[in-house]
């Protein structure tokens, strides 16, 4: 379906996986379909995903943290150009504490801007 290192548009990602074309974590019926993040807000993606504090981002971040399946991860490279990084499995999540602080540190974001930090492995 997708080739690691290749780029796709949000329309192509949506056609293959479904969900919102605009959401960072598109979902359907409580299932995470993919992760589409920018390097500015998630500089260590695909291994670390920092979810925002808005009600939708916090909810979908929690869904990502609980996902039992591997999730396709895309990182934005240019306008409507998303590089496929591979399918990653959520393995840990943090809402506070040392791991949370370490994941937020150096990201350019503040602790108050992140509701949950999710660690992923290929």
Residue pairs with C-beta under 8 A, 6 or more apart in sequence:
1 16
2 8
2 16
2 72
2 84
3 84
4 84
4 85
4 86
5 83
5 84
6 83
6 84
7 77
7 81
7 82
7 83
7 84
8 74
8 81
8 82
8 84
9 80
9 81
9 82
10 21
10 22
10 36
10 80
10 82
11 21
13 21
13 26
13 34
13 36
13 72
13 74
13 82
14 20
14 21
14 26
17 26
17 33
17 34
17 72
18 26
18 28
18 33
19 26
19 27
19 28
19 33
19 34
20 26
20 27
23 36
23 56
23 60
24 35
24 36
24 37
24 51
24 52
24 57
24 60
25 32
25 34
25 35
25 36
25 51
25 57
25 60
25 61
25 63
25 64
26 32
26 33
26 34
26 36
27 33
27 60
27 63
30 63
31 63
31 67
31 69
32 60
32 63
32 64
32 67
32 69
32 71
33 71
33 72
34 71
34 72
34 73
34 74
35 45
35 46
35 49
35 64
35 71
35 72
35 73
35 74
35 88
36 74
36 76
36 82
37 45
37 49
37 73
37 74
37 75
37 76
38 75
38 76
39 45
39 75
39 76
40 108
41 50
41 52
41 107
41 108
41 109
42 48
42 49
42 50
42 75
42 107
43 106
43 107
43 108
44 103
44 107
45 73
45 75
45 85
46 73
46 75
46 85
46 86
46 88
46 120
46 122
47 88
47 119
47 120
47 121
48 103
48 117
48 118
48 119
48 120
49 61
49 64
49 73
49 117
49 118
49 120
50 103
50 104
50 107
50 109
50 114
50 117
51 57
51 58
51 60
51 61
51 64
51 114
51 115
51 116
51 117
51 118
52 58
52 61
52 113
52 114
52 115
53 112
53 113
53 114
53 115
57 115
58 115
58 116
61 93
61 115
61 116
61 118
62 116
64 71
64 90
64 93
64 118
65 90
65 93
65 116
65 118
66 90
67 89
67 90
69 89
70 87
70 88
70 89
71 87
71 88
71 89
71 90
71 120
72 84
72 86
72 87
73 84
73 85
73 86
73 87
73 88
73 120
74 82
74 83
74 84
74 85
75 82
75 83
75 85
76 82
76 83
77 83
86 122
87 122
88 120
88 121
88 122
89 120
89 121
89 122
90 118
90 119
90 120
91 119
91 120
91 121
92 99
92 118
92 119
93 116
93 117
93 118
93 119
94 100
94 103
94 116
94 117
94 119
95 115
95 116
95 117
99 117
99 119
100 111
100 114
100 117
101 111
103 117
103 119
104 110
104 111
104 114
104 117
107 114
